[in-house]
């Protein structure tokens, strides 16, 4: 499956997600923000980009209410 992660996501964050087996927003939405934040290479900017991408697809990190 082709990745739908944000194109502007930095290489360290992209590698961290890939190493964790996360290549799509749907898979990302199954993880909590805290879990993703613990990945090496994941910083506040990347978390913000991921949150925005999830919102655009009407998704959210696990444990967060989905606002539509």
Residue pairs with C-beta under 8 A, 6 or more apart in sequence:
1 23
1 24
3 23
3 24
4 24
4 25
4 53
4 57
5 14
5 17
5 23
5 24
5 25
5 28
5 50
5 53
6 49
6 50
6 52
6 53
8 49
9 46
9 49
9 50
10 41
10 43
10 45
10 46
12 40
12 41
12 42
12 43
12 46
13 39
13 41
13 42
13 43
13 46
13 49
13 50
15 41
16 39
16 40
16 41
16 42
17 23
17 28
17 36
17 39
17 42
19 39
20 39
21 27
22 28
22 31
22 36
25 53
25 54
25 57
25 59
26 59
28 36
28 50
28 54
28 59
28 61
29 54
29 59
29 60
29 61
29 62
30 62
31 61
31 62
32 61
32 62
32 63
33 47
33 51
33 61
33 63
33 64
36 42
36 47
36 50
36 61
37 47
51 60
51 61
54 60
54 61
55 67
58 66
58 68
59 66
60 66
60 67
